[in-house]
Amino acid sequence: MGRWMVKKSWLVASLCGVLVSHMSPIHLSAAEREPRASKMTLQVDPEPPAGSGGMSTRVLIRPVLAGLDGIRGDALDSLYGALVARINQTLGDVLQAGTERPVFSSFVRIMEANNLTPPQAVEQMRLTRARNRAQRGASSTAPTSAINPTLASRFLAFTGEVASGQNAQAVADLITAQLGAELVASPIAVAPANGDPPLPNDPKFGDQWGLHNIGQTVQGFTGVPDQDIDAPEGWEISEGRPEVVIAVTDSGIAYNVPDIQTGIWLNHPELTDGGVLPEGLDADGDGVVDNDEFLAFTGGYNNAFAMAPFNNGVDDDDNGYVDDFLGWDLIDDLPQCGVGFCCHINEDCDEPDNNPIDSIQAGHGTILSSIIRMEKNNGLRGAGVAPGVKLMAVRCGYGGADGISYAYHTTIGDGVLYAYQMGADVILIGNSQPKTSETGPAIELAYQDGVVIVASVGNDFSSEPYYPAAWNLTNSNMWVIGVGAINPDGTKRPSSNYGDWVDIAAPGGLIYRLRPANMEGYSSGTSPAAAHVAGVAAAVIGLNPDLTNEDVINIVLDSASPFLPSQTFPLGSGVVNLHQALTNTPLPPCTSADIDDNGAVDVNDLVTVILAWGQGPGSEADVNGDGIVNVNDLVALIIAWGSCP
């Protein structure tokens, strides 16, 4: 794997994480102290235009939340629309989409132009006033004492146009009556004064205790703060990279689900006709077709199956799979019936093909995919563990007539081989069984060639080893990360298998996830837990692609958080922790010219080259790798001079 430049960024997102579902307000732990707030108050009133005689077509909405003082100008584009959308989601179409407008547009303009928080914008206005007064010789020019701390966020009031046929007073009363004075709110995506990382604006993030556990109640189960993977802290380091691919060898992926569709792996050679991309497909001309470009060109993944060259009947990359531009469906000639574990009559179970889409009857692969890579900060649903990675769809399972997802291990083995051949960095297997698994030879090949394999340990409350999860270097020639499951309170998920053969645990109880047809809900088990670990492993690889798979496994296991005393079952090294794993990942040198790996090409590296002048192959000062330290290395060093990005 090549080296990639790693760049940290502080992600400040919009305030569209406001949840308006009917649930109890989230109580924040001590770790979430001021200035965060657990509730938002909405003041909603009709706004009659001047001279209208009291008739109104708009409502005035004043969001009141102390944490708003931390939101920045670059987050305001979606602030108003997102809040209106959340109101409409609960109350119906009482407001017209897209007609919301800030009341104090001049204030918003200052925030957006300079990327300021509300208090900073107020202060800038005060300083501008003082400067202007000074220029005209006014007697008093300096700002007076500090303003009321709640004043700044009050400038974020906005108006919404009521829907056709609606009465503004009735709409205002409806919002107040249905939502009450308090809206349940995830801690919003701002940078609080205590240094906590920003949280995404996705409305269901507050239910994703596995990513950020503040003791919230999810589906009636109250968690214990910090029994999570520390995702927001980890995202400060990396959200994963699109060059890293996780193969989901499962029931396929519902690639049309909006929160997943931008993360689907594309097989680039199969997008071409004789090696040439269709005109207009690579819209930005960078030589790489990303998901947005593909979706814009085709109008949707489903349309691509009727378009050349994507479905032209030619095996463009000579891998043995014709037109596998989205992955592969390996299900082959399974019997269909109306009852039992045979293939559901509405499932595609006749022969392998190039459409690895998941179905409503199954859904298991989409559940795992959404846990890994729901798009973050788009205000739709939730967030994934590693929202920057790509997902390879490999359909090995199917929906049974009894409503349960099944997979034969021989088919999973075929899926592992496909994923291995197509360059997957991580392979996720959400299925283990209490005997040796037919996947063995395929997994051993993939492991020996550097792939990280993650598998669920099973859900039978058993201490008997289940495979492939139980394979490690003491009992085989491969190491599969076997993952058990914990609940929001840090205890073992009751059904989770356990034993000294389990490597690590992860959140696996009441995990918010998506299903085909854009359905949402909650799932429990060791498969959702394994999806968390696969995402963490992929993020580690993205941070340093020079690591071996054994390096990655050791980092993931050694970085686990310790179990609570209440968790007494053997579930491996602890609870997987994204932040600690990324913190413990050594960064690769940004360039071979940074000889001493201090993050900069500087005088120290220059001295090293001079002192090693004339040395032959193997010298650390051979910057360009030509076998001798000479003037060419000096030139390469000068070109790379400066701090690494």
C-alpha positions in Angstrom: 0.0 0.0 0.0 1.3 3.4 -0.9 1.8 6.3 1.5 -0.9 9.0 1.8 -0.6 12.4 3.4 -2.6 12.6 6.6 -4.2 15.9 7.4 -6.1 16.6 10.6 -9.1 18.8 10.4 -11.5 20.3 12.9 -14.9 19.5 11.5 -17.5 22.0 12.5 -20.9 21.0 11.2 -24.4 22.4 11.3 -27.0 22.3 14.0 -29.2 19.8 12.4 -28.7 17.2 15.1 -31.9 18.3 16.7 -34.1 15.3 17.4 -37.8 15.9 17.6 -38.9 12.3 18.3 -41.0 11.5 21.3 -38.4 10.3 23.8 -37.0 11.5 27.1 -34.4 14.3 27.1 -30.8 13.1 27.1 -29.1 13.6 30.4 -25.5 14.6 29.9 -22.7 13.1 32.0 -20.2 15.0 33.9 -17.9 14.7 30.9 -20.4 16.7 28.9 -20.4 19.8 31.2 -20.8 23.4 30.3 -21.2 24.9 27.8 -23.1 21.9 26.3 -26.8 21.7 26.8 -29.2 18.8 27.0 -32.3 20.5 25.7 -33.3 23.1 23.2 -36.2 25.5 23.7 -38.1 26.7 20.7 -40.2 29.9 20.9 -42.6 29.8 18.0 -45.0 32.6 17.2 -46.9 33.8 14.1 -45.2 36.7 12.4 -47.8 39.1 10.9 -46.4 41.4 8.2 -46.8 45.1 8.8 -50.1 46.4 7.6 -51.6 43.0 7.1 -54.4 43.4 9.7 -53.1 40.4 11.6 -52.9 37.9 8.7 -49.7 35.9 8.7 -48.1 33.5 6.4 -44.9 33.0 8.4 -43.9 31.8 11.8 -41.0 33.1 13.8 -38.8 30.4 15.4 -36.3 31.3 18.0 -34.0 28.4 18.9 -32.6 28.9 22.4 -29.6 26.8 23.4 -26.5 27.9 25.1 -24.4 25.6 22.9 -25.4 27.7 19.9 -22.7 30.1 20.9 -20.1 27.7 19.6 -21.5 27.2 16.1 -19.5 28.8 13.3 -20.5 30.6 10.1 -19.6 27.7 7.9 -22.3 25.6 9.6 -25.2 28.0 9.0 -26.1 27.0 5.5 -28.0 24.0 6.8 -29.0 25.3 10.3 -32.4 26.6 9.4 -33.4 24.1 6.8 -32.3 21.2 8.9 -34.4 22.3 11.9 -37.4 22.9 9.7 -37.0 19.5 8.2 -36.9 17.9 11.6 -40.1 19.7 12.6 -41.8 18.6 9.5 -40.6 15.0 10.0 -42.6 14.9 13.2 -45.5 17.2 12.4 -46.1 16.7 8.7 -45.7 19.4 6.0 -46.7 22.4 8.1 -43.9 24.5 6.7 -42.8 25.0 3.2 -39.4 23.4 2.5 -36.7 25.8 1.4 -38.5 29.0 2.5 -36.8 29.4 5.9 -34.8 32.6 6.3 -32.8 34.2 9.0 -34.4 37.1 10.7 -31.0 38.9 11.2 -29.6 38.3 7.8 -26.9 40.9 8.3 -25.7 39.1 11.4 -25.6 35.8 9.5 -23.7 37.4 6.7 -20.9 38.5 9.1 -20.7 35.0 10.6 -20.5 33.3 7.2 -18.1 35.8 5.6 -15.6 35.4 8.4 -16.5 31.9 9.8 -17.2 33.3 13.2 -19.2 32.1 16.2 -22.2 34.3 17.3 -20.2 35.9 20.1 -17.3 36.6 17.8 -19.7 38.1 15.2 -21.2 40.4 17.9 -17.7 41.4 19.0 -16.7 42.2 15.4 -19.8 44.3 15.0 -19.0 46.2 18.1 -15.4 46.8 17.1 -16.5 47.9 13.6 -18.9 50.4 15.3 -16.0 51.7 17.5 -13.7 52.1 14.5 -16.4 54.0 12.5 -17.1 56.3 15.4 -13.4 57.0 15.9 -13.1 57.9 12.2 -15.7 60.6 12.5 -14.3 61.8 15.8 -17.0 60.6 18.2 -16.3 61.2 21.8 -16.9 57.6 22.9 -15.5 54.9 20.7 -14.5 51.9 22.8 -17.1 49.0 23.3 -18.7 49.0 26.7 -18.7 46.0 29.1 -19.2 42.5 27.9 -22.6 41.8 26.3 -25.2 39.4 27.8 -23.9 35.9 27.0 -27.3 34.7 25.8 -27.7 37.6 23.3 -25.5 36.3 20.5 -27.4 33.1 19.9 -30.7 34.9 19.9 -29.6 36.5 16.6 -30.1 33.0 15.0 -33.9 33.3 15.0 -35.5 32.5 11.7 -38.8 32.5 9.9 -40.5 29.7 8.1 -43.2 30.0 5.5 -46.3 28.0 6.4 -47.5 25.5 4.0 -50.4 26.3 1.6 -53.7 26.2 3.4 -52.1 26.4 6.9 -52.8 29.1 9.4 -49.7 30.6 11.0 -51.1 30.7 14.5 -52.3 27.1 14.2 -48.9 26.0 13.0 -47.2 27.8 15.8 -49.6 26.2 18.3 -49.1 22.8 16.7 -45.3 23.0 17.0 -45.5 24.1 20.6 -48.2 21.5 21.5 -46.6 18.5 19.7 -43.0 19.2 20.6 -43.6 21.0 23.9 -41.1 23.6 25.2 -38.2 21.2 25.0 -36.7 19.4 22.0 -34.5 16.4 22.6 -31.1 17.3 21.3 -27.9 15.5 20.7 -25.0 17.6 21.9 -24.5 19.7 18.8 -21.7 19.9 16.5 -19.7 22.8 18.0 -16.4 23.2 19.7 -17.2 23.6 23.4 -14.9 25.5 25.7 -13.8 22.4 27.6 -12.1 21.0 24.5 -14.5 18.1 23.7 -14.6 17.2 20.0 -17.6 18.3 17.9 -20.4 15.9 17.3 -22.1 15.3 14.0 -25.4 16.9 13.0 -27.0 13.5 12.1 -30.4 13.4 13.9 -30.0 9.8 15.1 -26.5 10.2 16.4 -28.0 10.6 19.9 -29.1 7.0 19.7 -25.7 5.7 18.6 -24.4 4.9 22.1 -21.7 2.6 20.6 -20.1 5.7 19.1 -20.7 8.1 21.9 -22.2 6.9 25.2 -23.3 9.6 27.6 -25.7 7.4 29.6 -28.6 8.0 27.2 -31.6 5.7 27.1 -32.0 3.9 23.8 -35.1 1.8 23.2 -35.7 1.6 26.9 -32.1 0.6 27.8 -30.1 3.1 29.8 -26.4 3.0 29.2 -23.3 3.8 31.2 -21.3 6.8 30.1 -18.2 6.1 28.1 -19.0 2.5 27.3 -18.3 3.2 23.6 -15.6 3.4 21.0 -14.8 7.1 21.4 -15.7 7.8 17.8 -15.9 11.7 18.0 -12.4 11.7 19.5 -11.2 9.3 16.9 -12.7 11.3 14.0 -10.5 14.2 15.1 -7.6 12.1 13.8 -9.2 10.3 10.9 -12.6 9.3 9.6 -11.1 6.7 7.3 -9.9 7.1 3.7 -11.6 6.2 0.4 -8.5 4.3 -0.7 -9.3 1.7 2.0 -11.9 -0.9 1.1 -13.9 -3.1 3.5 -15.5 -6.1 1.8 -18.8 -7.0 3.4 -19.2 -10.7 2.6 -22.8 -11.1 3.5 -26.3 -10.8 2.0 -25.2 -7.9 -0.3 -25.6 -4.2 0.2 -28.6 -2.1 -0.6 -26.4 0.4 -2.5 -29.3 2.8 -3.2 -29.8 3.7 0.4 -28.9 7.5 0.5 -26.7 7.3 3.6 -24.6 4.5 2.0 -24.6 5.1 -1.7 -21.6 7.5 -1.8 -19.4 4.8 -0.1 -19.8 1.9 -2.5 -16.6 0.5 -4.1 -16.5 0.8 -7.9 -14.4 -1.6 -10.0 -12.8 1.0 -12.3 -11.7 -1.3 -15.1 -15.3 -2.4 -15.6 -16.4 1.2 -16.0 -14.4 1.4 -19.3 -14.7 0.3 -22.9 -11.4 -1.1 -23.9 -9.7 0.9 -21.1 -11.4 4.2 -22.1 -14.0 5.8 -19.7 -17.2 7.1 -21.3 -17.0 10.8 -22.0 -18.3 12.8 -19.1 -18.1 10.1 -16.5 -14.9 11.4 -14.9 -16.4 14.9 -14.6 -13.5 16.5 -12.8 -10.9 14.9 -15.0 -8.8 13.5 -12.2 -8.6 10.0 -13.6 -10.8 8.5 -10.8 -14.5 8.0 -11.0 -16.0 8.7 -7.6 -19.5 7.8 -6.5 -21.0 11.2 -7.0 -19.7 11.3 -10.6 -21.0 7.8 -11.3 -24.5 8.5 -9.8 -24.7 11.8 -11.8 -23.7 10.1 -15.0 -26.1 7.1 -14.6 -28.9 8.6 -12.7 -28.6 5.8 -10.1 -26.9 2.4 -9.7 -29.9 0.5 -11.0 -29.8 2.4 -14.3 -26.1 1.4 -14.8 -27.1 -2.3 -15.4 -28.7 -1.2 -18.6 -25.9 0.9 -19.8 -22.7 0.2 -21.7 -19.9 -0.1 -21.0 -20.8 -1.1 -17.4 -22.9 -4.0 -18.5 -21.5 -4.8 -21.9 -20.9 -8.6 -21.4 -17.1 -8.2 -21.4 -14.8 -9.1 -18.6 -12.7 -5.9 -18.9 -10.3 -6.7 -16.0 -9.9 -10.5 -16.8 -10.8 -11.5 -13.2 -13.3 -14.1 -14.2 -16.3 -12.1 -13.3 -18.1 -10.3 -16.2 -19.2 -6.7 -15.6 -18.6 -6.8 -11.9 -18.5 -3.0 -11.7 -20.3 -3.0 -8.3 -19.1 -6.3 -6.8 -20.5 -9.8 -7.2 -23.4 -12.0 -6.3 -22.2 -15.5 -5.5 -25.5 -17.2 -4.6 -25.9 -20.2 -6.9 -29.0 -22.4 -7.6 -30.5 -22.5 -4.1 -34.0 -24.0 -3.7 -36.8 -21.6 -3.0 -39.8 -22.2 -0.8 -42.4 -20.6 1.4 -41.2 -21.9 4.8 -37.9 -22.9 6.4 -34.4 -21.8 5.8 -34.5 -22.3 2.0 -34.4 -19.3 -0.2 -37.3 -16.9 0.1 -39.5 -16.9 -3.0 -38.7 -13.2 -3.6 -35.0 -13.7 -3.4 -32.5 -13.9 -6.3 -31.1 -17.3 -5.7 -30.8 -18.9 -9.1 -27.2 -18.2 -10.4 -24.3 -15.8 -9.7 -24.4 -12.4 -11.4 -23.1 -8.9 -11.2 -25.8 -7.4 -9.0 -24.9 -7.9 -5.3 -27.9 -6.0 -4.0 -29.3 -6.8 -0.6 -33.0 -7.5 -0.2 -35.8 -6.7 2.3 -36.0 -10.4 3.0 -32.4 -10.5 4.1 -30.9 -7.1 5.0 -28.1 -8.3 7.1 -25.3 -7.0 4.8 -26.9 -3.6 4.7 -27.2 -3.5 8.5 -23.4 -4.1 8.8 -22.6 -1.7 6.0 -24.6 1.2 7.5 -22.9 0.7 10.9 -19.5 1.0 9.2 -20.2 3.8 6.8 -23.4 5.9 7.2 -22.4 9.2 5.8 -21.6 11.7 8.6 -22.8 15.3 9.0 -25.4 15.2 6.2 -28.4 15.6 8.6 -30.1 12.4 7.4 -29.9 9.5 9.8 -26.8 8.5 11.8 -23.0 8.3 11.4 -20.7 5.4 10.5 -17.7 4.2 12.5 -15.4 5.0 9.5 -17.5 7.2 7.1 -14.5 7.9 4.8 -13.9 4.3 3.7 -15.4 2.3 0.8 -17.6 -0.8 1.0 -17.2 -3.7 -1.5 -20.5 -5.5 -2.0 -20.0 -9.3 -2.0 -23.3 -11.2 -1.8 -22.8 -14.6 -0.1 -26.0 -14.8 1.9 -29.7 -14.8 1.3 -33.0 -14.2 3.1 -34.7 -17.4 4.2 -38.4 -18.1 4.0 -38.5 -17.9 7.8 -37.3 -14.3 7.7 -33.8 -15.0 8.8 -30.6 -14.4 6.8 -28.5 -17.4 6.0 -25.1 -18.1 4.4 -23.2 -21.3 3.5 -19.6 -21.1 4.5 -18.5 -22.5 1.1 -20.1 -19.4 -0.4 -18.5 -17.2 2.1 -15.2 -18.7 1.2 -15.9 -17.8 -2.4 -16.7 -14.3 -1.3 -13.4 -14.0 0.6 -11.6 -15.1 -2.5 -13.4 -12.5 -4.6 -12.7 -9.8 -2.1 -9.0 -10.8 -1.8 -8.6 -10.8 -5.6 -10.2 -7.4 -5.9 -7.9 -5.8 -3.4 -10.0 -5.5 -0.2 -8.0 -4.3 2.8 -10.5 -5.6 5.4 -12.9 -8.5 5.0 -15.9 -8.6 7.3 -17.6 -12.0 8.0 -20.8 -11.8 10.0 -21.2 -15.5 10.4 -19.4 -18.2 12.5 -20.3 -21.8 13.3 -19.4 -24.3 16.0 -17.0 -26.4 14.0 -14.2 -25.9 11.5 -15.3 -23.6 8.7 -15.0 -24.3 5.0 -13.7 -20.7 4.6 -10.3 -21.8 5.9 -8.2 -22.0 2.7 -9.6 -18.7 1.4 -9.0 -16.9 4.7 -5.5 -18.3 5.0 -4.6 -17.0 1.5 -6.0 -13.6 2.2 -4.4 -13.3 5.6 -1.0 -14.5 4.3 -1.2 -11.7 1.7 -1.9 -8.9 4.2 -5.7 -8.7 4.5 -7.3 -8.0 7.9 -10.2 -10.4 8.5 -12.9 -9.7 11.1 -15.6 -12.1 12.1 -18.5 -12.2 14.6 -18.2 -14.9 17.3 -21.8 -16.0 17.2 -24.9 -15.5 19.3 -25.6 -18.8 21.1 -24.4 -18.0 24.6 -21.8 -20.6 24.1 -18.1 -20.8 25.2 -17.4 -23.4 22.4 -15.1 -21.9 19.8 -16.9 -20.8 16.6 -15.1 -20.5 13.3 -13.7 -18.6 11.5 -13.7 -16.2 14.5 -11.7 -18.6 16.7 -8.8 -18.9 14.3 -5.6 -17.3 15.5 -1.8 -17.9 15.2 -1.8 -20.4 18.0 -4.2 -22.8 16.3 -3.7 -22.0 12.6 -1.7 -20.1 10.0 -4.0 -17.1 10.1 -5.5 -14.7 12.6 -9.1 -13.7 12.4 -10.3 -11.0 14.8 -13.1 -12.6 16.7 -15.6 -10.1 18.1 -18.0 -10.4 21.0 -20.8 -8.0 21.9 -21.5 -5.7 24.8 -24.7 -3.8 25.8 -24.9 0.0 26.5 -24.1 -0.6 30.1 -20.9 -2.4 29.3 -22.0 -5.9 30.2 -21.9 -8.8 27.7 -24.8 -9.0 25.3 -26.6 -12.1 26.8 -26.6 -14.0 23.5 -22.9 -13.3 22.7 -20.6 -16.2 22.6 -17.6 -15.9 24.9 -14.3 -17.6 25.9 -10.6 -17.2 25.7 -10.8 -17.7 22.0 -12.6 -14.3 21.6 -10.2 -11.5 20.7 -12.1 -8.3 21.5 -15.6 -6.9 22.2 -17.6 -4.1 20.7 -21.0 -2.4 20.9 -23.6 -5.0 19.9 -26.8 -4.2 21.7 -29.6 -2.0 20.3 -27.3 -0.6 17.5 -29.0 1.9 15.3 -28.7 0.8 11.7 -30.3 1.0 8.2 -31.9 -1.8 6.1 -32.9 -2.1 2.4 -35.6 0.3 1.2 -34.1 2.9 3.4 -35.7 1.4 6.5 -34.2 2.1 9.9 -34.2 0.5 13.3 -32.0 -1.2 15.9 -30.2 -4.5 15.8 -28.3 -6.6 18.4 -25.7 -9.3 18.2 -22.1 -10.0 17.4 -22.4 -9.1 13.8 -23.0 -5.4 14.5 -20.2 -5.6 17.0 -17.9 -7.0 14.3 -18.8 -4.2 12.0 -17.5 -1.7 14.6 -14.2 -3.5 14.7 -13.9 -3.7 10.9 -14.4 0.1 10.7 -11.7 0.7 13.4 -9.2 -1.6 11.6 -9.9 0.2 8.3 -9.3 3.6 9.9 -6.0 2.4 11.2 -4.9 1.2 7.8 -5.9 4.6 6.3 -3.7 6.4 8.8 -0.7 4.2 8.0 -1.0 2.0 4.9 2.5 0.7 5.4 1.4 -1.4 8.4 1.2 -5.2 8.1 -2.1 -6.9 8.9 -0.6 -8.3 12.0 0.5 -4.7 13.0 -3.1 -3.6 12.5 -4.6 -6.4 14.6 -2.2 -5.8 17.4 -2.9 -2.1 17.4 -6.7 -2.7 17.5 -6.5 -5.3 20.3 -3.9 -3.5 22.4 -5.8 -0.2 22.2 -9.0 -1.6 23.7 -10.6 0.0 26.7 -10.8 -2.1 29.8 -14.1 -3.8 30.7 -16.2 -2.5 33.6 -16.0 -4.7 36.8 -19.6 -5.8 36.0 -18.5 -7.5 32.8 -17.0 -10.8 34.0 -17.2 -13.0 30.8 -14.0 -13.6 28.8 -14.5 -11.4 25.8 -10.9 -10.6 24.8 -8.7 -7.6 25.4 -11.5 -5.1 26.1 -13.9 -2.9 24.2 -12.6 -1.6 20.8 -11.6 2.1 20.9 -11.3 4.1 17.7 -9.6 7.0 19.3 -7.0 5.0 21.2 -6.3 2.8 18.1 -5.6 5.8 15.9 -3.6 7.5 18.7 -1.4 4.3 18.9 -0.9 4.1 15.1 2.6 5.2 14.1 2.5 7.6 11.2 4.6 6.8 8.1 7.2 9.3 7.0 5.6 11.8 4.8 8.6 11.6 2.4 11.8 9.6 2.2 13.6 12.9 2.5 12.5 13.1 6.1 15.3 10.8 7.1 14.9 11.3 10.9 11.1 11.0 10.8 10.6 14.3 12.7 7.9 15.6 10.5 10.0 17.9 8.5 12.7 17.9 5.8 15.2 20.2 7.5 18.9 20.8 8.3 19.1 17.6 10.3 18.3 15.6 7.1 20.8 17.7 5.1 23.6 16.9 7.5 22.7 13.2 7.3 23.1 13.3 3.5 26.4 15.1 3.7 27.9 12.8 6.3 26.7 9.7 4.3 28.1 11.0 0.9 29.2 8.2 -1.3 27.5 5.4 0.7 26.0 2.6 -1.4 22.7 0.6 -1.3 20.9 0.4 2.0 22.0 3.8 3.3 19.2 5.8 5.0 20.5 8.9 3.2 19.8 7.4 -0.2 16.7 9.5 -0.6 15.9 8.6 -4.2 16.7 4.9 -3.8 19.2 4.7 -6.7 21.8 2.8 -4.6 24.2 5.7 -3.9 24.2 8.9 -1.8 25.1 11.7 -4.2 24.0 15.0 -5.7 20.7 13.5 -6.8 19.7 12.8 -3.2 20.7 16.4 -2.3 18.4 17.7 -5.1 15.5 15.5 -3.9 16.0 16.7 -0.4 16.0 20.4 -1.4 12.8 19.9 -3.5 11.0 18.3 -0.5 12.3 21.0 2.0 9.9 22.1 4.7 7.4 20.7 7.1 5.3 17.7 6.1 1.6 18.3 5.5 
